[in-house]
Amino acid sequence: MSYNDLKQALEALLDDIPADRQPAARKTFLQGYQSVKALEPDYEEKLMRRFCNLYSYAGLIRCVAEAFSNEPDWMVGLREKLRCKMEVLENSVT
């Protein structure tokens, strides 16, 4: 199970639990999960970083999607730099 899958399962579980019981339910869920598979201590940070990278990637797709005829050289260069950044981001979320 990936961190994304884990987060989605946890959110689905918490949707059906009253707010005052959610912290205990979250703790119990994660303890149960970790009894089968260890989680890295910073898994939530890594998950958030992946989300931020995905969000940036989606924004860059929109930025480079439309090209214009007779673009100045600086714009062609910028578009290429953005495509390189997209490749780095794509590799970080797969």
N, C-alpha and C positions, 0 to 999 in steps of 0.2 A: 504494500500500500504506500503510495507516495504521500508527501506532506499535504499536498492539495486534497487528496482523498480523505486523509485523516481530518483535516480542517472541515471539509464538507460534512463528513459523518458526525463530527462533534456539533456543528451548527444545527444539523437536522435534529439531533437528540435534544439540544437545548431549546429548540423551538417549542417543544411540547412540555417543558418543565417550567414551573413558576420561577420568576426572577430571584426570589429569595433562596431557592434551592439550587440554582445554577452553578455557583462556585463549587459546592460539594459534588454535584453531578459531574462537572468537568474534571475535578480531581480524581474521582472514582473511575471515570472513563479512561483517563490517561494512565492511571495505575494499572488498570486491566490491560490496556494496550501494551504497556511496557513489560508486563509479565510474559508477553509472547515475543515482543520485538523491542529492542532498546531504541530510545530516541536520543538524538544528540541533544546536549543541554541547550543549544541555541537554535533548535529547530524552528521556533516561531520567528526568530529574526531572519533565518534563511528563507522561510516561506514569504515573509513580507518583502524581502529583497527580490525574490523571484517575481512577486506581484508588481513591484515598482518597475522592474526591468521589462515586464510584459506591457505595462502601461506606456512606458517610454517607447517601446518598439511599435506599438499601435499608433502613437502620435507621429513617429517618423514615417510610417507607411503613408499616412495622409500627407505629410510634407513633400515626399518625393513622388507621389502618385502622378501629379500633373506636370508635364514638361512643356515648355514653350519653345516655339521656333525662335532662332536668333538669340538664345540666351547668352548673356555676357560670360566671359571665361571664368570670372569669380564664382558665378552661379553654378556653372558646370563642375567646378572644383568642389564647391560646397556640397552639391548633390552627391558627388562621389564619396566625400568624407562621411556624409550621412548614411550612405549605403554600407560603408565599412562599419560604422557604429551599429547599424541594424544587424549586421552579421554577428558581431560580438554579443549583442543582446539576445539574438535568436539562439545562439549556443548556450547562453546562460539560463534559458527557461525550458530547454528541452531535456 
